[in-house]
Each structure stands twice: as C-alpha cells, then as structure tokens.
C-alpha cells in the first residue's frame, strides 16, 4: 500500500484498454448513498490533496476518453460543491450529478468485492516467551529495478527470498521492528498491510506497509480448500483462524504456502486511519483499493454490492444491498486486474467481522464531469 504513481501514458496499460467497466453507460438506477455526507466530504478532500500535488497534465483514461489530471481535480471540486449545496441524499443532488457528470462502468457485472480493515494486536518492542513473532523492516538487499523486485546475485537480479526461506534461514536477523504474540496476528497484518500495535504499557503505535518481497500472493484459504480441510463456501478469515488454532502444528506449513512477505515501518502519525496508496489516511467505508494500473488514483466512484448485517454478539444475520460513493485511494498485493475491489471497513470489531467475511459480487461506476471550466478547456479523444 505504498504510494507509487504511474506517470503519464503508463496508465494506458493493457489492463485499462481491456477493461469493459470503463465504457460509457446509463449508470446505476439510483445514486443512493448509505453513509454520511461528512465522511464523503472528508474522503474527497484527501483525494484532492493528493491530486493537486500531481502534474496537471498527467494523463488518465476514464469513460472511454483521455483526460488530464486537472479535469479530475475539477470533477472532485464540482462534486464537493454539489454535496455542500444539497447533501448526499436529496433528489436534487442526484439530479444535478446526473446532469453534470458522465457516469461509466458497471456493465461488466463480474466485479469481486472483498474487504480489509486495520487490526489492533498485542506487541512488544523486545522479544520474550510471549512476544516472539516479529514484523521486520525492509532488508537492505531488497532491490526494485525496472518494476521488478529481487536481490542481486553476482550482479544479476534474481527473485527475492520467499516467506519460507526468510523464516527458516533466518535471513532477517537484526531487522526486527516489533514482536507479536500470535503468528496469525503477524500474518493478518501482512495481509491487511497496516495495523495498530498495543504495547505492554497500553500505548498504541501504527505500523505501515514499507515494501514486499515481490513473490506472488497465494491464498491460504484456497490451500486449505484444496487439501480438503475447509469447504469453499466456508472460507473466510475467522474460519482460517479457527482451523489454525485447532491445528497449531500445521500453522507454519499453512502460512508459508503464501510466498509473499510484507515489510513494515512505523507510521509517521497516529491519527485518523492508515495511509493508503495516495499517502492519505483511509476513510472507513469510503476508501477502496483497486489495481492502480487499471483505474486512476484518487478518482470518484459509485459502488453497488451487499454488506453484512451484524448483531450485538458479532454474528452476521444477513446481507443487505449497499450503494455508496467511494474513492480509489489504495492498492493491495492481491488486488490485481480490473475486476477486483477491496473496501476498507475501518478498525473496530464490526470492521474486522465485515472484512473477514466480505466476498460479494458488485458493480463499480466512475464519475467525471462533462464540461471543464471555460478557462481550462482541454480534452483528448480516443
């Protein structure tokens, strides 16, 4: 989830050119928004802060057209003005959005929507019998060259060590950042990409994604299904945790199936949420992680899917239709291609439950204003 930006024409990748969700359409039947206008305004302001620091001429492709970064900035500014004027639930707001914005996407119909959250786990700055599962800083021999991640071997770039090699060959000695009490907490943080560490004195410090080893992400849930340990219909994070807790002797083998390994650093702030791809705090329920080679960072979208209904005991009692405005503010190692979306749920218990069980079909639409301001008319056609 590190902030990295594809420049200019690089965003026009094969991923974009083959993405049916970027074609024009009539848009969703409604633009109902199930969260507050305040949370939407905060999320828009964070995308604007990021976009205003990018080159104005940077190219993006959206709704079957090429725009520059300035157009995207104007789109968010105008949407925010409509939000201030009408709120996010009035018919007048919906009508003006439809009049002023091109709405595209959703027609592919095969978007897979999952969820993630910011875990809080117990940890210590020193190792002990209790705290013995470290998170690690980025190793000095980890190299990124031409988009490839690896290490040098006699001057040649080769794949970096796998999870199994790193752990069993003690490759990271001396790079320990913090020690955790539970190997599944360690693994969960690597999957989520960030989290809060509660130290023994009850102070909280945030850890954040720093780098990855470049090895492929391999699902341990799928691994357990393939081995006949779990049924596909029951695979979620709580079920995986329960299986490993009941079979601790298998934990290392199961976790090492995933070759991908994440390195961390201490977050520079302990404010409103973890920082995402664009370097801004994520907003619960509004920030989404997408493949940044497929969709423009910071862009405004509208998501249709289903959300869990959670009772007071933390049980999911059903699934409800969900429609809300979201912004593309993050990325993830497992979020690849145009048909994957990860919704950030926040950092509380309900967020953990929702994120651990979210695996729903969805539709994603993008919004961009139809006309630029008169003093800034630029547009390229495909």
C-alpha positions as CSV (number, residue, x, y, z in Angstrom):
1,X,0.0,0.0,0.0
2,X,2.9,2.3,-0.6
3,X,2.3,5.5,-2.6
4,X,3.6,4.9,-6.1
5,X,2.3,6.7,-9.2
6,X,2.3,5.5,-12.8
7,X,3.2,8.6,-14.8
8,X,1.6,10.0,-18.0
9,X,1.0,7.4,-20.6
10,X,2.0,4.5,-18.4
11,X,-1.6,4.4,-17.0
12,X,-2.7,3.5,-20.5
13,X,-1.8,-0.1,-19.9
14,X,-3.3,-3.2,-21.4
15,X,-5.3,-3.6,-18.2
16,X,-7.1,-0.3,-19.0
17,X,-7.6,-1.0,-22.7
18,X,-9.3,-4.3,-21.9
19,X,-11.5,-3.0,-19.0
20,X,-15.1,-3.1,-20.0
21,X,-16.1,-1.3,-16.8
22,X,-14.6,1.9,-18.2
23,X,-17.1,2.2,-21.1
24,X,-20.0,4.7,-21.0
25,X,-23.4,3.5,-19.9
26,X,-26.6,4.8,-18.4
27,X,-25.3,4.5,-14.9
28,X,-27.0,2.9,-11.9
29,X,-30.7,3.1,-11.5
30,X,-30.2,5.2,-8.3
31,X,-27.4,7.0,-6.6
32,X,-28.5,6.3,-3.0
33,X,-25.6,6.8,-0.5
34,X,-25.8,4.9,2.8
35,X,-23.1,6.8,4.7
36,X,-22.9,10.4,5.9
37,X,-22.1,13.4,3.7
38,X,-19.4,14.3,6.2
39,X,-17.5,11.1,5.6
40,X,-17.8,11.6,1.9
41,X,-16.5,15.1,2.0
42,X,-13.5,14.1,4.1
43,X,-12.6,11.4,1.7
44,X,-12.9,13.7,-1.3
45,X,-10.7,16.3,0.4
46,X,-8.0,13.6,0.8
47,X,-8.1,12.7,-2.9
48,X,-8.0,16.4,-3.8
49,X,-4.9,16.9,-1.6
50,X,-3.2,14.1,-3.5
51,X,-4.3,15.1,-7.0
52,X,-3.4,18.8,-6.5
53,X,0.2,17.7,-6.0
54,X,0.4,15.7,-9.2
55,X,1.4,17.2,-12.6
56,X,-1.8,18.9,-14.1
57,X,-1.1,17.4,-17.5
58,X,-0.7,13.8,-16.2
59,X,-2.9,11.6,-18.4
60,X,-5.7,9.3,-17.2
61,X,-8.2,7.2,-19.1
62,X,-11.7,7.1,-18.0
63,X,-15.2,6.6,-19.6
64,X,-13.6,5.8,-22.9
65,X,-11.7,9.1,-23.1
66,X,-8.4,10.5,-22.2
67,X,-8.4,13.4,-19.6
68,X,-5.7,15.2,-17.8
69,X,-5.2,15.4,-14.0
70,X,-6.7,18.9,-13.9
71,X,-10.0,17.6,-15.2
72,X,-10.1,15.0,-12.4
73,X,-9.4,17.7,-9.9
74,X,-12.2,19.9,-11.3
75,X,-14.6,16.9,-11.1
76,X,-14.0,16.3,-7.4
77,X,-14.3,20.1,-6.7
78,X,-17.6,20.3,-8.5
79,X,-18.9,17.1,-6.9
80,X,-17.9,18.5,-3.5
81,X,-19.8,21.8,-4.2
82,X,-22.9,19.8,-5.1
83,X,-22.5,17.8,-1.9
84,X,-22.3,21.0,0.2
85,X,-25.3,22.5,-1.6
86,X,-27.6,19.5,-1.4
87,X,-26.3,16.9,0.9
88,X,-25.9,13.3,-0.4
89,X,-29.5,12.0,-0.1
90,X,-31.7,14.6,-1.8
91,X,-33.3,14.1,-5.2
92,X,-31.8,17.5,-6.2
93,X,-28.3,16.1,-5.6
94,X,-28.9,13.0,-7.7
95,X,-30.4,15.1,-10.5
96,X,-27.5,17.5,-10.7
97,X,-24.9,14.8,-10.5
98,X,-26.6,13.1,-13.5
99,X,-26.8,16.3,-15.4
100,X,-23.2,17.4,-14.8
101,X,-21.3,14.1,-14.7
102,X,-20.5,11.3,-17.1
103,X,-21.2,8.0,-15.3
104,X,-19.5,5.0,-16.8
105,X,-18.9,1.4,-15.9
106,X,-20.8,-1.3,-14.1
107,X,-21.7,-3.2,-17.3
108,X,-19.1,-5.9,-16.8
109,X,-21.0,-7.3,-13.8
110,X,-18.2,-9.5,-12.6
111,X,-16.5,-7.4,-10.0
112,X,-15.4,-9.3,-6.9
113,X,-15.7,-7.1,-3.8
114,X,-13.7,-8.1,-0.7
115,X,-12.9,-6.1,2.5
116,X,-10.0,-5.2,4.6
117,X,-9.5,-3.4,8.0
118,X,-6.9,-2.1,10.3
119,X,-6.2,-4.7,13.0
120,X,-5.2,-3.9,16.5
121,X,-2.8,-6.6,18.0
122,X,-0.7,-7.0,21.1
123,X,3.1,-6.5,20.6
124,X,6.3,-5.5,22.3
125,X,9.5,-3.7,21.3
126,X,11.5,-6.6,22.9
127,X,11.3,-10.3,22.4
128,X,10.1,-12.6,25.1
129,X,8.5,-16.0,25.5
130,X,5.2,-14.3,24.9
131,X,6.2,-11.9,22.1
132,X,8.2,-13.9,19.7
133,X,6.8,-13.4,16.2
134,X,8.5,-10.3,14.7
135,X,7.5,-7.9,12.0
136,X,10.5,-6.8,10.0
137,X,11.9,-3.6,8.5
138,X,12.8,-3.6,4.8
139,X,16.1,-5.5,4.2
140,X,18.9,-3.5,2.6
141,X,19.5,-6.1,-0.2
142,X,15.9,-5.8,-1.4
143,X,16.0,-4.1,-4.8
144,X,13.4,-2.7,-7.2
145,X,14.7,-2.4,-10.8
146,X,12.5,-1.7,-13.8
147,X,9.4,-2.6,-11.9
148,X,10.9,-6.0,-10.8
149,X,11.6,-6.8,-7.2
150,X,14.5,-9.0,-6.2
151,X,18.1,-9.2,-4.9
152,X,21.5,-9.2,-6.7
153,X,23.3,-12.4,-7.2
154,X,26.7,-11.9,-8.9
155,X,25.3,-8.7,-10.3
156,X,22.2,-10.3,-11.7
157,X,18.7,-9.6,-10.4
158,X,17.1,-12.7,-9.1
159,X,13.8,-13.3,-7.2
160,X,13.9,-12.3,-3.5
161,X,13.7,-14.9,-0.8
162,X,10.3,-16.5,-0.3
163,X,8.4,-16.5,3.1
164,X,9.7,-19.9,3.9
165,X,13.3,-19.0,3.0
166,X,13.2,-15.8,5.1
167,X,11.7,-17.6,8.1
168,X,13.6,-20.9,8.1
169,X,17.0,-19.5,7.1
170,X,16.9,-16.5,9.5
171,X,17.5,-14.1,6.6
172,X,16.1,-11.1,8.5
173,X,18.0,-11.2,11.8
174,X,18.6,-7.7,13.2
175,X,15.8,-6.2,11.2
176,X,13.0,-6.8,13.8
177,X,10.7,-3.9,14.2
178,X,8.3,-5.2,16.8
179,X,7.4,-8.6,18.3
180,X,3.8,-10.0,18.3
181,X,2.3,-12.7,20.5
182,X,0.4,-14.6,17.8
183,X,1.6,-15.9,14.4
184,X,-1.8,-15.3,12.9
185,X,-1.7,-11.7,14.1
186,X,1.6,-11.4,12.2
187,X,0.1,-12.9,9.1
188,X,-3.1,-10.8,9.3
189,X,-1.1,-7.6,9.5
190,X,0.8,-8.7,6.3
191,X,-2.5,-9.4,4.5
192,X,-4.1,-6.1,5.7
193,X,-0.9,-4.0,5.1
194,X,-1.1,-1.9,8.2
195,X,-2.3,-2.0,11.8
196,X,-2.1,-0.8,15.3
197,X,0.2,-2.3,17.9
198,X,-0.8,-2.2,21.5
199,X,2.3,-2.2,23.6
200,X,2.5,-3.7,27.1
201,X,2.1,-0.2,28.6
202,X,-1.1,0.2,26.6
203,X,0.3,2.8,24.2
204,X,-0.7,2.4,20.6
205,X,1.7,2.7,17.7
206,X,0.9,2.2,14.0
207,X,2.8,0.1,11.6
208,X,2.5,0.6,7.8
209,X,3.5,-1.2,4.6
210,X,7.1,-0.4,3.6
211,X,7.9,-3.0,0.9
212,X,7.2,-6.5,-0.2
213,X,9.4,-9.4,-1.4
214,X,7.9,-9.5,-4.8
215,X,6.8,-13.1,-4.6
216,X,3.2,-14.0,-5.6
217,X,0.4,-13.8,-3.1
218,X,-1.0,-17.3,-2.6
219,X,-4.3,-17.7,-0.7
220,X,-4.1,-19.9,2.3
221,X,-7.8,-20.2,2.2
222,X,-7.6,-21.8,-1.2
223,X,-4.8,-24.0,0.0
224,X,-7.0,-25.3,2.9
225,X,-9.8,-26.0,0.4
226,X,-7.5,-27.8,-2.0
227,X,-6.3,-30.0,0.9
228,X,-9.9,-30.8,1.9
229,X,-9.5,-29.0,5.3
230,X,-12.3,-26.4,4.6
231,X,-15.2,-26.2,2.2
232,X,-15.0,-23.3,-0.3
233,X,-18.3,-21.9,1.0
234,X,-17.0,-21.5,4.5
235,X,-13.6,-19.9,3.7
236,X,-13.1,-16.6,5.5
237,X,-10.6,-15.2,7.9
238,X,-12.5,-16.4,11.1
239,X,-12.7,-19.9,9.7
240,X,-9.0,-19.9,8.8
241,X,-8.1,-18.6,12.2
242,X,-10.2,-21.2,13.9
243,X,-8.7,-24.0,11.8
244,X,-5.1,-23.0,12.7
245,X,-6.0,-22.5,16.3
246,X,-7.3,-26.1,16.4
247,X,-4.3,-27.4,14.5
248,X,-1.3,-25.4,15.7
249,X,1.2,-28.0,14.5
250,X,0.2,-27.1,10.9
251,X,0.4,-23.4,11.3
252,X,3.9,-22.8,9.9
253,X,3.3,-25.0,6.8
254,X,-0.1,-23.3,6.1
255,X,1.2,-19.8,6.5
256,X,4.3,-20.4,4.4
257,X,2.2,-21.5,1.5
258,X,1.9,-17.8,0.8
259,X,5.3,-16.8,-0.6
260,X,4.5,-13.1,-0.4
261,X,6.1,-11.3,2.6
262,X,5.5,-7.8,3.7
263,X,8.0,-5.5,5.5
264,X,6.9,-2.6,7.7
265,X,7.9,0.7,9.2
266,X,6.4,2.8,12.0
267,X,3.7,5.2,10.7
268,X,4.6,8.8,11.0
269,X,1.3,9.7,12.6
270,X,-1.3,8.0,14.8
271,X,-4.3,9.9,13.5
272,X,-7.4,9.0,11.6
273,X,-6.6,5.7,9.9
274,X,-3.8,4.0,8.0
275,X,-2.3,5.8,5.0
276,X,-3.1,4.3,1.6
277,X,-1.6,4.3,-1.8
278,X,-2.1,8.0,-2.3
279,X,-0.4,8.8,1.0
280,X,-3.6,10.0,2.7
281,X,-5.5,8.4,5.7
282,X,-8.1,5.9,4.6
283,X,-11.7,6.6,5.4
284,X,-13.8,3.7,6.7
285,X,-16.4,2.6,4.2
286,X,-15.3,5.1,1.6
287,X,-11.8,4.3,0.6
288,X,-11.2,1.4,-1.8
289,X,-8.2,-0.5,-3.0
290,X,-8.0,-1.1,-6.8
291,X,-5.3,-2.1,-9.2
292,X,-3.7,1.3,-9.8
293,X,-2.6,0.2,-13.3
294,X,-6.3,-0.1,-14.2
295,X,-8.0,2.8,-12.6
296,X,-6.8,6.4,-11.9
297,X,-5.7,7.0,-8.3
298,X,-7.9,9.4,-6.4
299,X,-10.9,9.0,-8.7
300,X,-14.6,9.1,-7.5
301,X,-16.7,6.0,-8.0
302,X,-20.1,4.6,-7.0
303,X,-20.2,1.0,-5.7
304,X,-23.1,-1.3,-5.7
305,X,-22.7,-4.6,-3.7
306,X,-24.0,-6.2,-0.5
307,X,-22.9,-5.6,3.1
308,X,-23.2,-7.8,6.2
309,X,-25.8,-7.2,8.9
310,X,-24.1,-7.8,12.2
311,X,-25.9,-8.4,15.5
312,X,-24.8,-7.4,19.0
313,X,-23.0,-10.7,19.5
314,X,-20.9,-10.2,16.4
315,X,-22.8,-12.7,14.3
316,X,-23.7,-12.0,10.7
317,X,-27.5,-12.4,10.4
318,X,-27.9,-11.5,6.7
319,X,-26.7,-9.4,3.8
320,X,-28.2,-6.1,2.7
321,X,-28.0,-4.2,-0.6
322,X,-25.3,-1.4,-0.4
323,X,-24.8,1.6,-2.6
324,X,-22.3,4.4,-1.8
325,X,-19.8,6.8,-3.3
326,X,-16.2,5.6,-2.9
327,X,-12.8,6.8,-3.8
328,X,-9.8,5.0,-5.3
329,X,-7.2,5.6,-2.6
330,X,-5.3,2.3,-2.0
331,X,-3.8,-0.8,-3.6
332,X,-3.1,-4.4,-2.5
333,X,-0.8,-7.3,-3.4
334,X,-3.9,-9.5,-4.1
335,X,-5.9,-6.8,-5.9
336,X,-4.9,-7.3,-9.5
337,X,-6.8,-6.7,-12.7
338,X,-9.9,-4.7,-13.4
339,X,-12.4,-6.9,-11.6
340,X,-11.1,-6.8,-8.0
341,X,-12.0,-4.2,-5.4
342,X,-11.1,-4.2,-1.7
343,X,-13.3,-2.0,0.6
344,X,-11.7,-0.5,3.7
345,X,-14.0,-1.1,6.7
346,X,-12.1,0.7,9.5
347,X,-10.5,-0.5,12.7
348,X,-13.2,-1.7,15.1
349,X,-14.7,-5.1,15.8
350,X,-17.5,-4.7,13.3
351,X,-14.9,-3.8,10.6
352,X,-13.0,-7.0,11.4
353,X,-16.1,-9.1,11.0
354,X,-17.2,-7.4,7.8
355,X,-13.8,-7.5,6.2
356,X,-13.2,-11.1,7.2
357,X,-16.4,-12.3,5.6
358,X,-16.8,-9.9,2.6
359,X,-16.8,-11.7,-0.7
360,X,-19.6,-10.4,-2.8
361,X,-20.3,-9.6,-6.4
362,X,-20.6,-5.9,-7.2
363,X,-20.7,-3.1,-9.8
364,X,-18.4,-0.1,-9.9
365,X,-19.2,3.1,-11.7
366,X,-16.9,6.1,-12.2
367,X,-17.9,9.8,-12.3
368,X,-16.2,12.6,-14.2
369,X,-17.7,16.0,-15.1
370,X,-18.9,16.5,-18.6
371,X,-17.6,20.0,-19.2
372,X,-14.5,21.8,-18.0
373,X,-14.4,25.4,-16.7
374,X,-14.4,27.9,-19.5
375,X,-10.8,29.0,-18.6
376,X,-9.4,25.5,-18.9
377,X,-10.7,23.6,-22.0
378,X,-8.6,20.6,-22.7
379,X,-9.7,17.2,-23.8
380,X,-8.3,14.4,-25.9
381,X,-10.4,11.9,-27.8
382,X,-9.5,8.2,-28.3
